[in-house]
């Protein structure tokens, strides 16, 4: 189902910029409820942690402005700072757990997005490989020109030595992508 929807979007988005086209294709994959829920839980806990951290900073600043830990009447302020610190520790533990849940819920979604984009990746790999092979062919021409100039005693203006070694990892990657 997702691949049919992705194909329809691919056909309908040929006029878009590449990044927008890819985003539209990726958006054809339905986000599982467990993933969305894990994202919300993580975001909520992160917001809570930020709010607690800001409250703690404010309390500490207030305590220092009022004379520090030993100032008269600082007991309730110190108690609240300790309470917020304990809440931060609990919240931090919850964030770690929520992050683990998020990572676990994200894995199948990320796999589905990769599957939806696989045809586009392979097509881009083939186009890139063709372009890179064209580049290599033109470098071959330039190399032949330089060799010919050198063979008659001239000085090569733009030696192209070593380009194949530099391009081979790129070509190898593009070949793998082109296969899909």
C-alpha positions in Angstrom: 0.0 0.0 0.0 2.7 2.4 0.9 4.6 1.7 -2.3 1.5 2.4 -4.4 1.0 5.7 -2.6 4.7 6.5 -2.9 4.6 5.8 -6.7 1.6 8.1 -7.1 3.3 10.8 -5.2 6.5 10.3 -7.2 4.6 10.7 -10.4 2.7 13.8 -9.1 5.8 15.6 -7.7 8.2 15.5 -10.7 8.1 19.3 -10.9 9.2 19.8 -7.3 12.7 20.6 -6.2 14.5 17.4 -5.2 14.4 18.0 -1.5 10.7 18.8 -1.6 10.0 15.7 -3.8 11.9 13.4 -1.4 10.1 14.9 1.6 6.7 14.4 -0.1 7.6 10.8 -0.8 8.8 10.2 2.8 5.5 11.7 4.0 3.6 9.0 2.2 4.7 6.6 5.0 2.2 6.6 7.8 3.8 7.3 11.1 2.9 4.5 13.6 0.9 5.6 16.6 3.5 4.1 18.9 6.2 6.3 17.3 4.1 9.4 17.5 3.2 8.7 21.1 6.8 8.1 22.0 7.8 11.4 20.3 5.1 13.2 22.3 6.2 11.6 25.6 9.8 12.5 25.0 9.0 16.1 24.0 6.8 16.5 27.1 9.4 15.2 29.4 12.1 17.4 27.8 9.9 20.4 28.2 9.3 19.5 31.9 13.0 19.1 32.4 13.7 22.5 30.9 11.0 24.1 33.0 12.4 22.5 36.2 15.9 23.5 35.3 14.8 27.1 34.8 12.9 27.0 38.1 16.0 25.7 39.9 18.2 28.4 38.4 15.7 31.1 39.4 15.5 29.7 43.0 19.3 29.6 43.3 19.6 33.1 42.0 16.9 34.3 44.4 18.7 32.5 47.3 22.0 34.1 46.4 20.4 37.5 46.1 18.9 37.1 49.5 22.2 36.3 51.2 22.9 32.7 50.4 22.2 29.5 52.3 22.9 31.0 55.7 20.5 33.9 55.3 17.5 34.2 57.6 14.5 32.6 56.1 16.4 30.6 53.5 15.1 27.2 54.8 11.9 27.0 52.6 13.9 28.2 49.6 16.6 25.5 50.2 13.9 22.9 50.7 12.3 23.8 47.3 15.7 23.7 45.6 16.2 20.2 46.9 12.7 19.2 45.8 13.3 20.6 42.3 16.7 18.8 42.2 15.0 15.5 43.1 12.3 16.1 40.4 15.1 16.8 37.9 16.8 13.5 38.7 13.5 11.6 38.3 12.7 13.5 35.1 16.1 12.8 33.7 15.6 9.1 34.4 12.2 9.2 32.7 13.8 11.0 29.7 16.3 8.2 29.3 13.5 5.6 29.3 11.4 7.7 26.9 14.4 8.1 24.6 14.9 4.3 24.5 11.2 3.8 23.8 11.4 6.4 21.0 14.4 4.8 19.4 12.7 1.4 19.5 9.5 2.8 18.0 11.4 4.8 15.4 13.2 1.8 13.9 10.3 0.3 11.9 9.2 3.7 10.7 12.7 4.6 9.5 12.9 1.3 7.7 9.5 1.9 6.0 10.7 5.4 4.9 13.9 3.9 3.5 11.9 1.4 1.6 9.6 4.1 0.2 12.6 6.1 -0.9 14.6 3.1 -2.3 13.5 3.6 -5.9 14.4 7.2 -5.8 17.8 6.4 -4.3 18.6 3.9 -7.0 17.5 6.3 -9.7 19.7 9.0 -8.3 22.5 6.6 -8.0 22.2 5.7 -11.7 22.0 9.3 -12.7 25.0 10.1 -10.5 26.9 7.1 -11.9 26.3 8.3 -15.5 27.4 11.8 -14.6 30.6 10.5 -12.9 31.4 8.2 -15.8 31.0 11.2 -18.1 33.4 13.1 -15.8 35.9 10.2 -16.0 35.6 10.2 -19.8 36.4 13.9 -20.0 39.3 13.5 -17.6 40.6 10.7 -19.9 40.5 13.2 -22.8 42.3 15.8 -20.8 44.9 13.2 -19.7 45.4 12.1 -23.3 45.9 15.7 -24.3 48.5 16.3 -21.5 50.3 13.1 -22.4 50.4 14.1 -26.1 51.8 17.6 -25.2 54.4 16.0 -22.9 55.4 13.4 -25.6 56.5 16.2 -28.0 58.5 18.0 -25.3 55.8 20.4 -24.1 54.8 21.2 -20.6 51.5 19.9 -19.5 49.3 22.7 -18.2 46.8 20.8 -16.2 48.1 17.3 -15.3 45.2 15.0 -14.5 47.2 12.2 -12.9 45.6 10.5 -10.0 42.0 11.4 -10.8 40.9 7.7 -11.2 42.1 6.9 -7.7 40.3 9.9 -6.2 37.1 9.1 -8.0 37.0 5.3 -7.5 35.4 5.4 -4.0 32.7 7.7 -5.4 32.2 5.5 -8.4 32.0 2.4 -6.2 29.4 4.1 -3.9 27.3 5.2 -6.9 27.4 1.7 -8.4 26.1 0.2 -5.2 23.3 2.9 -5.0 22.4 2.3 -8.7 21.8 -1.4 -8.0 19.4 -0.5 -5.3 
